[in-house]
Amino acid sequence: MNTAELIYQESKELPEFEAREVLDFVVFLKAKRQRKLAAEQEIADMSEFDQFGSVFDGNFDRDACYDRPHLR
């Protein structure tokens, strides 16, 4: 028997209000995992941004930007 089946078997013997607590806890664990995955993805996205965004030093010279041979 796998873990999910064991949880099911044990929860069948619980009163309804306690079974709902078990269900609430399962929903909580799923939400916690989703938040963790989302945070990890955000960190991965930012690390990719840092690789390329860190090149920009904050100074932007519009004239130098448009002073290119192919724009003349």
PQR file with spaces between the fields and no chain letter, atoms N, CA, C, O and H, PARSE charges and radii, in Angstrom:
ATOM       1  N    MET     1       0.849   -1.177    0.000 -0.4000 1.5000
ATOM       2  CA   MET     1       0.000    0.000    0.000 -0.0000 2.0000
ATOM       3  C    MET     1       0.898    1.243    0.000  0.5500 1.7000
ATOM       4  O    MET     1       1.846    1.332    0.780 -0.5500 1.4000
ATOM       5  N    ASN     2       0.592    2.188   -0.871 -0.4000 1.5000
ATOM       6  CA   ASN     2       1.403    3.401   -0.887 -0.0000 2.0000
ATOM       7  C    ASN     2       0.897    4.402    0.158  0.5500 1.7000
ATOM       8  O    ASN     2      -0.120    4.176    0.815 -0.5500 1.4000
ATOM       9  H    ASN     2      -0.178    2.116   -1.504  0.4000 1.0000
ATOM      10  N    THR     3       1.616    5.488    0.292 -0.4000 1.5000
ATOM      11  CA   THR     3       1.312    6.464    1.339 -0.0000 2.0000
ATOM      12  C    THR     3      -0.077    7.065    1.181  0.5500 1.7000
ATOM      13  O    THR     3      -0.803    7.216    2.164 -0.5500 1.4000
ATOM      14  H    THR     3       2.442    5.671   -0.241  0.4000 1.0000
ATOM      15  N    ALA     4      -0.451    7.410   -0.045 -0.4000 1.5000
ATOM      16  CA   ALA     4      -1.774    8.003   -0.266 -0.0000 2.0000
ATOM      17  C    ALA     4      -2.885    7.042    0.153  0.5500 1.7000
ATOM      18  O    ALA     4      -3.885    7.461    0.734 -0.5500 1.4000
ATOM      19  H    ALA     4       0.139    7.288   -0.843  0.4000 1.0000
ATOM      20  N    GLU     5      -2.710    5.775   -0.138 -0.4000 1.5000
ATOM      21  CA   GLU     5      -3.720    4.792    0.257 -0.0000 2.0000
ATOM      22  C    GLU     5      -3.777    4.638    1.774  0.5500 1.7000
ATOM      23  O    GLU     5      -4.856    4.480    2.345 -0.5500 1.4000
ATOM      24  H    GLU     5      -1.897    5.435   -0.611  0.4000 1.0000
ATOM      25  N    LEU     6      -2.611    4.685    2.427 -0.4000 1.5000
ATOM      26  CA   LEU     6      -2.589    4.609    3.890 -0.0000 2.0000
ATOM      27  C    LEU     6      -3.299    5.811    4.515  0.5500 1.7000
ATOM      28  O    LEU     6      -4.053    5.665    5.477 -0.5500 1.4000
ATOM      29  H    LEU     6      -1.735    4.813    1.963  0.4000 1.0000
ATOM      30  N    ILE     7      -3.054    6.985    3.965 -0.4000 1.5000
ATOM      31  CA   ILE     7      -3.731    8.189    4.469 -0.0000 2.0000
ATOM      32  C    ILE     7      -5.237    8.040    4.284  0.5500 1.7000
ATOM      33  O    ILE     7      -6.013    8.371    5.180 -0.5500 1.4000
ATOM      34  H    ILE     7      -2.441    7.103    3.184  0.4000 1.0000
ATOM      35  N    TYR     8      -5.643    7.547    3.130 -0.4000 1.5000
ATOM      36  CA   TYR     8      -7.067    7.348    2.863 -0.0000 2.0000
ATOM      37  C    TYR     8      -7.680    6.373    3.859  0.5500 1.7000
ATOM      38  O    TYR     8      -8.742    6.643    4.420 -0.5500 1.4000
ATOM      39  H    TYR     8      -5.012    7.279    2.402  0.4000 1.0000
ATOM      40  N    GLN     9      -7.020    5.243    4.081 -0.4000 1.5000
ATOM      41  CA   GLN     9      -7.544    4.236    5.004 -0.0000 2.0000
ATOM      42  C    GLN     9      -7.667    4.791    6.421  0.5500 1.7000
ATOM      43  O    GLN     9      -8.675    4.576    7.094 -0.5500 1.4000
ATOM      44  H    GLN     9      -6.157    5.023    3.625  0.4000 1.0000
ATOM      45  N    GLU    10      -6.644    5.499    6.863 -0.4000 1.5000
ATOM      46  CA   GLU    10      -6.677    6.059    8.216 -0.0000 2.0000
ATOM      47  C    GLU    10      -7.745    7.147    8.339  0.5500 1.7000
ATOM      48  O    GLU    10      -8.433    7.234    9.356 -0.5500 1.4000
ATOM      49  H    GLU    10      -5.825    5.673    6.316  0.4000 1.0000
ATOM      50  N    SER    11      -7.880    7.971    7.308 -0.4000 1.5000
ATOM      51  CA   SER    11      -8.838    9.075    7.391 -0.0000 2.0000
ATOM      52  C    SER    11     -10.289    8.591    7.327  0.5500 1.7000
ATOM      53  O    SER    11     -11.186    9.294    7.793 -0.5500 1.4000
ATOM      54  H    SER    11      -7.321    7.900    6.481  0.4000 1.0000
ATOM      55  N    LYS    12     -10.537    7.417    6.766 -0.4000 1.5000
ATOM      56  CA   LYS    12     -11.902    6.876    6.724 -0.0000 2.0000
ATOM      57  C    LYS    12     -12.441    6.611    8.127  0.5500 1.7000
ATOM      58  O    LYS    12     -13.653    6.646    8.342 -0.5500 1.4000
ATOM      59  H    LYS    12      -9.809    6.846    6.388  0.4000 1.0000
ATOM      60  N    GLU    13     -11.562    6.351    9.068 -0.4000 1.5000
ATOM      61  CA   GLU    13     -11.981    6.040   10.433 -0.0000 2.0000
ATOM      62  C    GLU    13     -12.141    7.283   11.302  0.5500 1.7000
ATOM      63  O    GLU    13     -12.608    7.188   12.437 -0.5500 1.4000
ATOM      64  H    GLU    13     -10.578    6.322    8.893  0.4000 1.0000
ATOM      65  N    LEU    14     -11.763    8.431   10.789 -0.4000 1.5000
ATOM      66  CA   LEU    14     -11.849    9.669   11.566 -0.0000 2.0000
ATOM      67  C    LEU    14     -13.251   10.261   11.502  0.5500 1.7000
ATOM      68  O    LEU    14     -13.980   10.041   10.536 -0.5500 1.4000
ATOM      69  H    LEU    14     -11.383    8.509    9.867  0.4000 1.0000
ATOM      70  N    PRO    15     -13.625   11.015   12.536 -0.5600 1.5000
ATOM      71  CA   PRO    15     -14.867   11.793   12.445  0.2800 2.0000
ATOM      72  C    PRO    15     -14.732   12.838   11.331  0.5500 1.7000
ATOM      73  O    PRO    15     -13.626   13.215   10.944 -0.5500 1.4000
ATOM      74  N    GLU    16     -15.863   13.288   10.835 -0.4000 1.5000
ATOM      75  CA   GLU    16     -15.868   14.211    9.690 -0.0000 2.0000
ATOM      76  C    GLU    16     -15.022   15.461    9.934  0.5500 1.7000
ATOM      77  O    GLU    16     -14.251   15.856    9.060 -0.5500 1.4000
ATOM      78  H    GLU    16     -16.762   12.982   11.149  0.4000 1.0000
ATOM      79  N    PHE    17     -15.150   16.087   11.097 -0.4000 1.5000
ATOM      80  CA   PHE    17     -14.417   17.331   11.336 -0.0000 2.0000
ATOM      81  C    PHE    17     -12.905   17.089   11.368  0.5500 1.7000
ATOM      82  O    PHE    17     -12.143   17.961   10.950 -0.5500 1.4000
ATOM      83  H    PHE    17     -15.777   15.766   11.807  0.4000 1.0000
ATOM      84  N    GLU    18     -12.455   15.937   11.850 -0.4000 1.5000
ATOM      85  CA   GLU    18     -11.023   15.639   11.848 -0.0000 2.0000
ATOM      86  C    GLU    18     -10.538   15.294   10.437  0.5500 1.7000
ATOM      87  O    GLU    18      -9.411   15.626   10.068 -0.5500 1.4000
ATOM      88  H    GLU    18     -13.074   15.229   12.189  0.4000 1.0000
ATOM      89  N    ALA    19     -11.374   14.640    9.666 -0.4000 1.5000
ATOM      90  CA   ALA    19     -11.019   14.346    8.274 -0.0000 2.0000
ATOM      91  C    ALA    19     -10.863   15.645    7.486  0.5500 1.7000
ATOM      92  O    ALA    19     -10.003   15.754    6.613 -0.5500 1.4000
ATOM      93  H    ALA    19     -12.289   14.370    9.966  0.4000 1.0000
ATOM      94  N    ARG    20     -11.712   16.630    7.808 -0.4000 1.5000
ATOM      95  CA   ARG    20     -11.581   17.936    7.147 -0.0000 2.0000
ATOM      96  C    ARG    20     -10.277   18.621    7.536  0.5500 1.7000
ATOM      97  O    ARG    20      -9.682   19.321    6.718 -0.5500 1.4000
ATOM      98  H    ARG    20     -12.411   16.541    8.517  0.4000 1.0000
ATOM      99  N    GLU    21      -9.828   18.432    8.766 -0.4000 1.5000
ATOM     100  CA   GLU    21      -8.536   18.981    9.187 -0.0000 2.0000
ATOM     101  C    GLU    21      -7.403   18.353    8.390  0.5500 1.7000
ATOM     102  O    GLU    21      -6.465   19.037    7.981 -0.5500 1.4000
ATOM     103  H    GLU    21     -10.312   17.863    9.431  0.4000 1.0000
ATOM     104  N    VAL    22      -7.497   17.054    8.175 -0.4000 1.5000
ATOM     105  CA   VAL    22      -6.487   16.368    7.366 -0.0000 2.0000
ATOM     106  C    VAL    22      -6.492   16.941    5.955  0.5500 1.7000
ATOM     107  O    VAL    22      -5.435   17.208    5.385 -0.5500 1.4000
ATOM     108  H    VAL    22      -8.259   16.498    8.507  0.4000 1.0000
ATOM     109  N    LEU    23      -7.672   17.127    5.397 -0.4000 1.5000
ATOM     110  CA   LEU    23      -7.787   17.700    4.059 -0.0000 2.0000
ATOM     111  C    LEU    23      -7.217   19.116    4.023  0.5500 1.7000
ATOM     112  O    LEU    23      -6.499   19.470    3.088 -0.5500 1.4000
ATOM     113  H    LEU    23      -8.531   16.909    5.860  0.4000 1.0000
ATOM     114  N    ASP    24      -7.531   19.926    5.030 -0.4000 1.5000
ATOM     115  CA   ASP    24      -6.977   21.278    5.099 -0.0000 2.0000
ATOM     116  C    ASP    24      -5.452   21.242    5.132  0.5500 1.7000
ATOM     117  O    ASP    24      -4.792   22.065    4.497 -0.5500 1.4000
ATOM     118  H    ASP    24      -8.115   19.639    5.789  0.4000 1.0000
ATOM     119  N    PHE    25      -4.898   20.287    5.871 -0.4000 1.5000
ATOM     120  CA   PHE    25      -3.449   20.182    5.958 -0.0000 2.0000
ATOM     121  C    PHE    25      -2.848   19.793    4.610  0.5500 1.7000
ATOM     122  O    PHE    25      -1.797   20.307    4.227 -0.5500 1.4000
ATOM     123  H    PHE    25      -5.434   19.618    6.386  0.4000 1.0000
ATOM     124  N    VAL    26      -3.503   18.896    3.896 -0.4000 1.5000
ATOM     125  CA   VAL    26      -3.026   18.507    2.566 -0.0000 2.0000
ATOM     126  C    VAL    26      -3.042   19.715    1.632  0.5500 1.7000
ATOM     127  O    VAL    26      -2.090   19.933    0.883 -0.5500 1.4000
ATOM     128  H    VAL    26      -4.356   18.478    4.207  0.4000 1.0000
ATOM     129  N    VAL    27      -4.107   20.492    1.674 -0.4000 1.5000
ATOM     130  CA   VAL    27      -4.198   21.697    0.842 -0.0000 2.0000
ATOM     131  C    VAL    27      -3.100   22.684    1.232  0.5500 1.7000
ATOM     132  O    VAL    27      -2.491   23.308    0.363 -0.5500 1.4000
ATOM     133  H    VAL    27      -4.880   20.314    2.283  0.4000 1.0000
ATOM     134  N    PHE    28      -2.846   22.828    2.528 -0.4000 1.5000
ATOM     135  CA   PHE    28      -1.775   23.704    3.001 -0.0000 2.0000
ATOM     136  C    PHE    28      -0.425   23.252    2.452  0.5500 1.7000
ATOM     137  O    PHE    28       0.355   24.078    1.980 -0.5500 1.4000
ATOM     138  H    PHE    28      -3.340   22.321    3.234  0.4000 1.0000
ATOM     139  N    LEU    29      -0.141   21.956    2.506 -0.4000 1.5000
ATOM     140  CA   LEU    29       1.139   21.446    2.009 -0.0000 2.0000
ATOM     141  C    LEU    29       1.299   21.690    0.512  0.5500 1.7000
ATOM     142  O    LEU    29       2.387   22.026    0.044 -0.5500 1.4000
ATOM     143  H    LEU    29      -0.775   21.284    2.890  0.4000 1.0000
ATOM     144  N    LYS    30       0.211   21.521   -0.236 -0.4000 1.5000
ATOM     145  CA   LYS    30       0.274   21.776   -1.674 -0.0000 2.0000
ATOM     146  C    LYS    30       0.548   23.250   -1.953  0.5500 1.7000
ATOM     147  O    LYS    30       1.353   23.577   -2.825 -0.5500 1.4000
ATOM     148  H    LYS    30      -0.673   21.249    0.144  0.4000 1.0000
ATOM     149  N    ALA    31      -0.116   24.139   -1.220 -0.4000 1.5000
ATOM     150  CA   ALA    31       0.094   25.578   -1.407 -0.0000 2.0000
ATOM     151  C    ALA    31       1.519   25.964   -1.024  0.5500 1.7000
ATOM     152  O    ALA    31       2.145   26.789   -1.690 -0.5500 1.4000
ATOM     153  H    ALA    31      -0.770   23.873   -0.512  0.4000 1.0000
ATOM     154  N    LYS    32       2.021   25.372    0.038 -0.4000 1.5000
ATOM     155  CA   LYS    32       3.393   25.652    0.480 -0.0000 2.0000
ATOM     156  C    LYS    32       4.391   25.240   -0.605  0.5500 1.7000
ATOM     157  O    LYS    32       5.345   25.964   -0.887 -0.5500 1.4000
ATOM     158  H    LYS    32       1.512   24.702    0.579  0.4000 1.0000
ATOM     159  N    ARG    33       4.164   24.079   -1.205 -0.4000 1.5000
ATOM     160  CA   ARG    33       5.051   23.607   -2.269 -0.0000 2.0000
ATOM     161  C    ARG    33       4.981   24.534   -3.478  0.5500 1.7000
ATOM     162  O    ARG    33       6.006   24.826   -4.095 -0.5500 1.4000
ATOM     163  H    ARG    33       3.389   23.491   -0.976  0.4000 1.0000
ATOM     164  N    GLN    34       3.780   24.996   -3.819 -0.4000 1.5000
ATOM     165  CA   GLN    34       3.620   25.907   -4.959 -0.0000 2.0000
ATOM     166  C    GLN    34       4.343   27.227   -4.714  0.5500 1.7000
ATOM     167  O    GLN    34       4.993   27.761   -5.612 -0.5500 1.4000
ATOM     168  H    GLN    34       2.948   24.759   -3.318  0.4000 1.0000
ATOM     169  N    ARG    35       4.225   27.755   -3.486 -0.4000 1.5000
ATOM     170  CA   ARG    35       4.924   29.005   -3.161 -0.0000 2.0000
ATOM     171  C    ARG    35       6.429   28.823   -3.274  0.5500 1.7000
ATOM     172  O    ARG    35       7.129   29.703   -3.775 -0.5500 1.4000
ATOM     173  H    ARG    35       3.697   27.321   -2.756  0.4000 1.0000
ATOM     174  N    LYS    36       6.929   27.683   -2.811 -0.4000 1.5000
ATOM     175  CA   LYS    36       8.362   27.413   -2.885 -0.0000 2.0000
ATOM     176  C    LYS    36       8.816   27.323   -4.337  0.5500 1.7000
ATOM     177  O    LYS    36       9.848   27.886   -4.702 -0.5500 1.4000
ATOM     178  H    LYS    36       6.360   26.967   -2.405  0.4000 1.0000
ATOM     179  N    LEU    37       8.052   26.620   -5.165 -0.4000 1.5000
ATOM     180  CA   LEU    37       8.401   26.505   -6.577 -0.0000 2.0000
ATOM     181  C    LEU    37       8.366   27.864   -7.270  0.5500 1.7000
ATOM     182  O    LEU    37       9.228   28.170   -8.093 -0.5500 1.4000
ATOM     183  H    LEU    37       7.213   26.163   -4.869  0.4000 1.0000
ATOM     184  N    ALA    38       7.368   28.674   -6.933 -0.4000 1.5000
ATOM     185  CA   ALA    38       7.271   30.008   -7.529 -0.0000 2.0000
ATOM     186  C    ALA    38       8.451   30.869   -7.107  0.5500 1.7000
ATOM     187  O    ALA    38       8.996   31.611   -7.924 -0.5500 1.4000
ATOM     188  H    ALA    38       6.668   28.425   -6.264  0.4000 1.0000
ATOM     189  N    ALA    39       8.853   30.782   -5.842 -0.4000 1.5000
ATOM     190  CA   ALA    39       9.993   31.556   -5.358 -0.0000 2.0000
ATOM     191  C    ALA    39      11.276   31.107   -6.047  0.5500 1.7000
ATOM     192  O    ALA    39      12.102   31.940   -6.423 -0.5500 1.4000
ATOM     193  H    ALA    39       8.410   30.179   -5.178  0.4000 1.0000
ATOM     194  N    GLU    40      11.451   29.802   -6.217 -0.4000 1.5000
ATOM     195  CA   GLU    40      12.638   29.292   -6.904 -0.0000 2.0000
ATOM     196  C    GLU    40      12.666   29.757   -8.355  0.5500 1.7000
ATOM     197  O    GLU    40      13.726   30.095   -8.881 -0.5500 1.4000
ATOM     198  H    GLU    40      10.780   29.126   -5.912  0.4000 1.0000
ATOM     199  N    GLN    41      11.506   29.774   -9.002 -0.4000 1.5000
ATOM     200  CA   GLN    41      11.438   30.230  -10.390 -0.0000 2.0000
ATOM     201  C    GLN    41      11.769   31.711  -10.484  0.5500 1.7000
ATOM     202  O    GLN    41      12.461   32.138  -11.409 -0.5500 1.4000
ATOM     203  H    GLN    41      10.645   29.500   -8.575  0.4000 1.0000
ATOM     204  N    GLU    42      11.279   32.494   -9.533 -0.4000 1.5000
ATOM     205  CA   GLU    42      11.572   33.927   -9.535 -0.0000 2.0000
ATOM     206  C    GLU    42      13.063   34.169   -9.354  0.5500 1.7000
ATOM     207  O    GLU    42      13.635   35.043  -10.004 -0.5500 1.4000
ATOM     208  H    GLU    42      10.717   32.147   -8.782  0.4000 1.0000
ATOM     209  N    ILE    43      13.691   33.403   -8.477 -0.4000 1.5000
ATOM     210  CA   ILE    43      15.134   33.534   -8.275 -0.0000 2.0000
ATOM     211  C    ILE    43      15.874   33.168   -9.555  0.5500 1.7000
ATOM     212  O    ILE    43      16.831   33.843   -9.935 -0.5500 1.4000
ATOM     213  H    ILE    43      13.226   32.693   -7.948  0.4000 1.0000
ATOM     214  N    ALA    44      15.438   32.106  -10.220 -0.4000 1.5000
ATOM     215  CA   ALA    44      16.067   31.702  -11.478 -0.0000 2.0000
ATOM     216  C    ALA    44      15.889   32.787  -12.538  0.5500 1.7000
ATOM     217  O    ALA    44      16.821   33.080  -13.287 -0.5500 1.4000
ATOM     218  H    ALA    44      14.660   31.557   -9.912  0.4000 1.0000
ATOM     219  N    ASP    45      14.705   33.380  -12.603 -0.4000 1.5000
ATOM     220  CA   ASP    45      14.460   34.451  -13.565 -0.0000 2.0000
ATOM     221  C    ASP    45      15.347   35.652  -13.275  0.5500 1.7000
ATOM     222  O    ASP    45      15.901   36.254  -14.194 -0.5500 1.4000
ATOM     223  H    ASP    45      13.949   33.142  -11.994  0.4000 1.0000
ATOM     224  N    MET    46      15.483   36.001  -12.007 -0.4000 1.5000
ATOM     225  CA   MET    46      16.302   37.156  -11.645 -0.0000 2.0000
ATOM     226  C    MET    46      17.779   36.883  -11.898  0.5500 1.7000
ATOM     227  O    MET    46      18.512   37.797  -12.275 -0.5500 1.4000
ATOM     228  H    MET    46      15.033   35.512  -11.260  0.4000 1.0000
ATOM     229  N    SER    47      18.234   35.652  -11.701 -0.4000 1.5000
ATOM     230  CA   SER    47      19.643   35.364  -11.952 -0.0000 2.0000
ATOM     231  C    SER    47      19.952   35.497  -13.443  0.5500 1.7000
ATOM     232  O    SER    47      21.039   35.932  -13.820 -0.5500 1.4000
ATOM     233  H    SER    47      17.639   34.909  -11.394  0.4000 1.0000
ATOM     234  N    GLU    48      18.993   35.121  -14.283 -0.4000 1.5000
ATOM     235  CA   GLU    48      19.186   35.315  -15.717 -0.0000 2.0000
ATOM     236  C    GLU    48      19.213   36.804  -16.042  0.5500 1.7000
ATOM     237  O    GLU    48      20.022   37.247  -16.858 -0.5500 1.4000
ATOM     238  H    GLU    48      18.109   34.767  -13.977  0.4000 1.0000
ATOM     239  N    PHE    49      18.343   37.570  -15.414 -0.4000 1.5000
ATOM     240  CA   PHE    49      18.334   39.014  -15.619 -0.0000 2.0000
ATOM     241  C    PHE    49      19.649   39.631  -15.155  0.5500 1.7000
ATOM     242  O    PHE    49      20.198   40.504  -15.827 -0.5500 1.4000
ATOM     243  H    PHE    49      17.686   37.209  -14.751  0.4000 1.0000
ATOM     244  N    ASP    50      20.154   39.180  -14.010 -0.4000 1.5000
ATOM     245  CA   ASP    50      21.402   39.725  -13.476 -0.0000 2.0000
ATOM     246  C    ASP    50      22.573   39.489  -14.415  0.5500 1.7000
ATOM     247  O    ASP    50      23.500   40.298  -14.466 -0.5500 1.4000
ATOM     248  H    ASP    50      19.708   38.471  -13.464  0.4000 1.0000
ATOM     249  N    GLN    51      22.541   38.401  -15.150 -0.4000 1.5000
ATOM     250  CA   GLN    51      23.630   38.125  -16.086 -0.0000 2.0000
ATOM     251  C    GLN    51      23.717   39.199  -17.159  0.5500 1.7000
ATOM     252  O    GLN    51      24.812   39.594  -17.561 -0.5500 1.4000
ATOM     253  H    GLN    51      21.788   37.744  -15.108  0.4000 1.0000
ATOM     254  N    PHE    52      22.571   39.668  -17.621 -0.4000 1.5000
ATOM     255  CA   PHE    52      22.551   40.624  -18.711 -0.0000 2.0000
ATOM     256  C    PHE    52      22.261   42.045  -18.234  0.5500 1.7000
ATOM     257  O    PHE    52      22.773   43.006  -18.810 -0.5500 1.4000
ATOM     258  H    PHE    52      21.682   39.347  -17.294  0.4000 1.0000
ATOM     259  N    GLY    53      21.466   42.183  -17.215 -0.4000 1.5000
ATOM     260  CA   GLY    53      21.113   43.506  -16.714 -0.0000 2.0000
ATOM     261  C    GLY    53      22.252   44.187  -15.989  0.5500 1.7000
ATOM     262  O    GLY    53      22.278   45.414  -15.893 -0.5500 1.4000
ATOM     263  H    GLY    53      21.051   41.402  -16.747  0.4000 1.0000
ATOM     264  N    SER    54      23.189   43.418  -15.479 -0.4000 1.5000
ATOM     265  CA   SER    54      24.286   44.020  -14.732 -0.0000 2.0000
ATOM     266  C    SER    54      25.266   44.744  -15.645  0.5500 1.7000
ATOM     267  O    SER    54      26.126   45.479  -15.160 -0.5500 1.4000
ATOM     268  H    SER    54      23.168   42.421  -15.557  0.4000 1.0000
ATOM     269  N    VAL    55      25.154   44.549  -16.959 -0.4000 1.5000
ATOM     270  CA   VAL    55      26.034   45.233  -17.897 -0.0000 2.0000
ATOM     271  C    VAL    55      25.701   46.717  -17.942  0.5500 1.7000
ATOM     272  O    VAL    55      26.598   47.542  -18.114 -0.5500 1.4000
ATOM     273  H    VAL    55      24.455   43.951  -17.352  0.4000 1.0000
ATOM     274  N    PHE    56      24.453   47.066  -17.793 -0.4000 1.5000
ATOM     275  CA   PHE    56      24.014   48.460  -17.846 -0.0000 2.0000
ATOM     276  C    PHE    56      24.414   49.161  -16.562  0.5500 1.7000
ATOM     277  O    PHE    56      24.049   48.719  -15.472 -0.5500 1.4000
ATOM     278  H    PHE    56      23.725   46.395  -17.654  0.4000 1.0000
ATOM     279  N    ASP    57      25.163   50.253  -16.681 -0.4000 1.5000
ATOM     280  CA   ASP    57      25.665   50.954  -15.494 -0.0000 2.0000
ATOM     281  C    ASP    57      24.755   52.089  -15.043  0.5500 1.7000
ATOM     282  O    ASP    57      25.058   52.765  -14.060 -0.5500 1.4000
ATOM     283  H    ASP    57      25.459   50.612  -17.566  0.4000 1.0000
ATOM     284  N    GLY    58      23.658   52.308  -15.735 -0.4000 1.5000
ATOM     285  CA   GLY    58      22.717   53.341  -15.332 -0.0000 2.0000
ATOM     286  C    GLY    58      22.867   54.638  -16.111  0.5500 1.7000
ATOM     287  O    GLY    58      21.997   55.505  -16.033 -0.5500 1.4000
ATOM     288  H    GLY    58      23.412   51.759  -16.533  0.4000 1.0000
ATOM     289  N    ASN    59      23.943   54.785  -16.854 -0.4000 1.5000
ATOM     290  CA   ASN    59      24.153   55.986  -17.666 -0.0000 2.0000
ATOM     291  C    ASN    59      23.725   55.693  -19.096  0.5500 1.7000
ATOM     292  O    ASN    59      24.193   54.740  -19.719 -0.5500 1.4000
ATOM     293  H    ASN    59      24.649   54.080  -16.917  0.4000 1.0000
ATOM     294  N    PHE    60      22.835   56.524  -19.600 -0.4000 1.5000
ATOM     295  CA   PHE    60      22.328   56.326  -20.948 -0.0000 2.0000
ATOM     296  C    PHE    60      22.575   57.594  -21.741  0.5500 1.7000
ATOM     297  O    PHE    60      22.076   58.663  -21.390 -0.5500 1.4000
ATOM     298  H    PHE    60      22.455   57.298  -19.095  0.4000 1.0000
ATOM     299  N    ASP    61      23.342   57.473  -22.804 -0.4000 1.5000
ATOM     300  CA   ASP    61      23.648   58.609  -23.668 -0.0000 2.0000
ATOM     301  C    ASP    61      22.857   58.434  -24.961  0.5500 1.7000
ATOM     302  O    ASP    61      23.229   57.653  -25.836 -0.5500 1.4000
ATOM     303  H    ASP    61      23.747   56.605  -23.089  0.4000 1.0000
ATOM     304  N    ARG    62      21.760   59.177  -25.059 -0.4000 1.5000
ATOM     305  CA   ARG    62      20.873   59.030  -26.205 -0.0000 2.0000
ATOM     306  C    ARG    62      21.582   59.386  -27.514  0.5500 1.7000
ATOM     307  O    ARG    62      21.359   58.728  -28.530 -0.5500 1.4000
ATOM     308  H    ARG    62      21.458   59.812  -24.347  0.4000 1.0000
ATOM     309  N    ASP    63      22.426   60.409  -27.503 -0.4000 1.5000
ATOM     310  CA   ASP    63      23.138   60.791  -28.727 -0.0000 2.0000
ATOM     311  C    ASP    63      24.060   59.672  -29.195  0.5500 1.7000
ATOM     312  O    ASP    63      24.135   59.388  -30.391 -0.5500 1.4000
ATOM     313  H    ASP    63      22.608   60.943  -26.678  0.4000 1.0000
ATOM     314  N    ALA    64      24.757   59.041  -28.264 -0.4000 1.5000
ATOM     315  CA   ALA    64      25.643   57.936  -28.632 -0.0000 2.0000
ATOM     316  C    ALA    64      24.832   56.752  -29.141  0.5500 1.7000
ATOM     317  O    ALA    64      25.284   55.998  -30.003 -0.5500 1.4000
ATOM     318  H    ALA    64      24.695   59.272  -27.293  0.4000 1.0000
ATOM     319  N    CYS    65      23.654   56.602  -28.609 -0.4000 1.5000
ATOM     320  CA   CYS    65      22.798   55.499  -29.038 -0.0000 2.0000
ATOM     321  C    CYS    65      22.381   55.664  -30.496  0.5500 1.7000
ATOM     322  O    CYS    65      22.374   54.697  -31.258 -0.5500 1.4000
ATOM     323  H    CYS    65      23.286   57.215  -27.909  0.4000 1.0000
ATOM     324  N    TYR    66      22.033   56.896  -30.883 -0.4000 1.5000
ATOM     325  CA   TYR    66      21.560   57.134  -32.245 -0.0000 2.0000
ATOM     326  C    TYR    66      22.676   57.509  -33.210  0.5500 1.7000
ATOM     327  O    TYR    66      22.433   57.639  -34.409 -0.5500 1.4000
ATOM     328  H    TYR    66      22.039   57.681  -30.264  0.4000 1.0000
ATOM     329  N    ASP    67      23.886   57.683  -32.712 -0.4000 1.5000
ATOM     330  CA   ASP    67      25.011   58.037  -33.572 -0.0000 2.0000
ATOM     331  C    ASP    67      25.694   56.755  -34.051  0.5500 1.7000
ATOM     332  O    ASP    67      26.820   56.442  -33.664 -0.5500 1.4000
ATOM     333  H    ASP    67      24.083   57.578  -31.737  0.4000 1.0000
ATOM     334  N    ARG    68      24.984   56.036  -34.895 -0.4000 1.5000
ATOM     335  CA   ARG    68      25.508   54.798  -35.464 -0.0000 2.0000
ATOM     336  C    ARG    68      25.381   54.880  -36.984  0.5500 1.7000
ATOM     337  O    ARG    68      24.427   55.461  -37.501 -0.5500 1.4000
ATOM     338  H    ARG    68      24.069   56.291  -35.210  0.4000 1.0000
ATOM     339  N    PRO    69      26.334   54.305  -37.687 -0.5600 1.5000
ATOM     340  CA   PRO    69      26.319   54.419  -39.154  0.2800 2.0000
ATOM     341  C    PRO    69      25.031   53.907  -39.800  0.5500 1.7000
ATOM     342  O    PRO    69      24.544   54.514  -40.754 -0.5500 1.4000
ATOM     343  N    HIS    70      24.483   52.823  -39.309 -0.4000 1.5000
ATOM     344  CA   HIS    70      23.295   52.272  -39.971 -0.0000 2.0000
ATOM     345  C    HIS    70      22.023   53.071  -39.658  0.5500 1.7000
ATOM     346  O    HIS    70      20.976   52.820  -40.254 -0.5500 1.4000
ATOM     347  H    HIS    70      24.879   52.330  -38.535  0.4000 1.0000
ATOM     348  N    LEU    71      22.107   54.022  -38.738 -0.4000 1.5000
ATOM     349  CA   LEU    71      20.953   54.869  -38.438 -0.0000 2.0000
ATOM     350  C    LEU    71      21.018   56.210  -39.171  0.5500 1.7000
ATOM     351  O    LEU    71      20.065   56.987  -39.120 -0.5500 1.4000
ATOM     352  H    LEU    71      22.957   54.226  -38.254  0.4000 1.0000
ATOM     353  N    ARG    72      22.107   56.481  -39.836 -0.4000 1.5000
ATOM     354  CA   ARG    72      22.260   57.780  -40.524 -0.0000 2.0000
ATOM     355  C    ARG    72      21.593   57.775  -41.861  0.5500 1.7000
ATOM     356  O    ARG    72      21.624   58.781  -42.570 -0.5500 1.4000
ATOM     357  H    ARG    72      22.881   55.850  -39.877  0.4000 1.0000
